[in-house]
Amino acid sequence: MRGGARRPQERVIAWGLIAVGALGLAFGMAIMTYAQYRGVLACFTAAALCLLVGCLTLRPRTVFDRTGIHSRTLLRSYDIAWPDSRDDFGIARDARSARRIRSACPSVHATVRSSAGTVELGGMTTRAITEARAHYLMEDELDRIWAWAVFWGLVPSGSSPGNRAHGGERGHPSHH
């Protein structure tokens, strides 16, 4: 996941696995008409494995390392340099979409400002009972990531320590 050249290959392989899985399903259904149930079972098993691995490989995710922030959403990949300030990280509310259908709880996702504009960080989503709690939990996660980057000297140590100066949700102490 670290090199820019590796990402397109990873995406091509994932889509190839999904295509092979779909083809395996079709082939299994075709040989089902000949009552070759062992062959059908083998086709369906191989197809299921291909589909599973392909879908897991395409799953949105973000990797933070010494070279920067590497984020992948379903449609795009971004390699972003570390921002100069913690304030460049943001939190956005998830709109009602397929993400929200799975859960009745509100969710938020992390974003970062970069030369490419504001980028949603894939896989950086938090759900909670209330939107305020989800926002607080994401702020806490971003503060930990920023502290890690400061510790390793990846960002200026004099930059903003975080967006939550009050130490806890709505002025209450944090219980972590």
JORA-V703378 format. One record per run of one state. SS is the DSSP state (H for helix, E for strand, C for the rest). FROM is the first residue (numbers start at 0). TO is the last residue. If there is no record, write none. Layout:
ss = (SS:SS)
from = (FROM:FROM)
to = (TO:TO)
This chain:
ss = (C:H:C:H:C:E:C:E:C:E:C:H:E:C:H:C:E:C:E:C:H:C:H:C)
from = (0:3:32:36:58:60:65:67:72:76:80:85:88:93:97:101:105:114:116:128:130:151:168:171)
to = (2:31:35:57:59:64:66:71:75:79:84:87:92:96:100:104:113:115:127:129:150:167:170:175)
